[in-house]
Amino acid sequence: MTEKRKVEIFTAGCPVCQDVVDTARELACPDCELTIYDLSKKEGVKEAQAYKITALPAVAVNGRLLECCQRAPITREALTAAGVGKPL
């Protein structure tokens, strides 16, 4: 049995996420094993937490979150620095 490339796609079930799913399906070859998690349906929550996913859509290949999907989490400090909660 041949080993497969593990491709995990994390979505919110929205049209933007669907474009990523469609592209991955189009590009996938017989050596790719696609798993699609729809977090809006509570699918893949533990996996998303393990990857520290902070925004969707996100893709991991062979256990590594793609660099383009690595974003810093939104923090209280970042919101405050952007002016949230401060009068104009």
Contacts in CASP RR format, 6 or more apart in sequence:
PFRMAT RR
TARGET T0000
AUTHOR 0000-0000-0000
METHOD contacts of the structure
MODEL  1
MTEKRKVEIFTAGCPVCQDVVDTARELACPDCELTIYDLSKKEGVKEAQA
YKITALPAVAVNGRLLECCQRAPITREALTAAGVGKPL
2 31 0 8 1.000
4 31 0 8 1.000
4 32 0 8 1.000
4 33 0 8 1.000
5 31 0 8 1.000
5 32 0 8 1.000
5 33 0 8 1.000
5 61 0 8 1.000
5 62 0 8 1.000
6 33 0 8 1.000
6 35 0 8 1.000
6 60 0 8 1.000
6 61 0 8 1.000
6 62 0 8 1.000
6 63 0 8 1.000
7 24 0 8 1.000
7 28 0 8 1.000
7 32 0 8 1.000
7 33 0 8 1.000
7 34 0 8 1.000
7 35 0 8 1.000
7 59 0 8 1.000
7 60 0 8 1.000
7 61 0 8 1.000
8 35 0 8 1.000
8 36 0 8 1.000
8 37 0 8 1.000
8 47 0 8 1.000
8 59 0 8 1.000
8 60 0 8 1.000
8 61 0 8 1.000
8 63 0 8 1.000
9 20 0 8 1.000
9 21 0 8 1.000
9 24 0 8 1.000
9 34 0 8 1.000
9 35 0 8 1.000
9 36 0 8 1.000
9 37 0 8 1.000
9 57 0 8 1.000
9 58 0 8 1.000
9 59 0 8 1.000
10 37 0 8 1.000
10 39 0 8 1.000
10 44 0 8 1.000
10 47 0 8 1.000
10 48 0 8 1.000
10 51 0 8 1.000
10 53 0 8 1.000
10 56 0 8 1.000
10 57 0 8 1.000
10 58 0 8 1.000
10 59 0 8 1.000
10 60 0 8 1.000
11 17 0 8 1.000
11 18 0 8 1.000
11 20 0 8 1.000
11 21 0 8 1.000
11 36 0 8 1.000
11 37 0 8 1.000
11 38 0 8 1.000
11 39 0 8 1.000
11 40 0 8 1.000
11 56 0 8 1.000
11 57 0 8 1.000
12 38 0 8 1.000
12 39 0 8 1.000
12 40 0 8 1.000
12 56 0 8 1.000
12 57 0 8 1.000
13 38 0 8 1.000
13 39 0 8 1.000
13 40 0 8 1.000
13 41 0 8 1.000
14 40 0 8 1.000
14 56 0 8 1.000
16 57 0 8 1.000
17 56 0 8 1.000
17 57 0 8 1.000
20 57 0 8 1.000
20 59 0 8 1.000
21 36 0 8 1.000
21 57 0 8 1.000
24 34 0 8 1.000
24 59 0 8 1.000
25 34 0 8 1.000
28 34 0 8 1.000
37 43 0 8 1.000
37 44 0 8 1.000
37 47 0 8 1.000
37 48 0 8 1.000
39 45 0 8 1.000
39 48 0 8 1.000
39 56 0 8 1.000
48 58 0 8 1.000
51 58 0 8 1.000
51 60 0 8 1.000
51 63 0 8 1.000
51 65 0 8 1.000
52 65 0 8 1.000
52 73 0 8 1.000
53 65 0 8 1.000
53 69 0 8 1.000
54 71 0 8 1.000
54 72 0 8 1.000
54 73 0 8 1.000
54 74 0 8 1.000
55 69 0 8 1.000
55 71 0 8 1.000
57 69 0 8 1.000
58 65 0 8 1.000
58 66 0 8 1.000
58 69 0 8 1.000
59 65 0 8 1.000
59 66 0 8 1.000
59 69 0 8 1.000
60 66 0 8 1.000
60 69 0 8 1.000
72 78 0 8 1.000
79 85 0 8 1.000
80 86 0 8 1.000
END
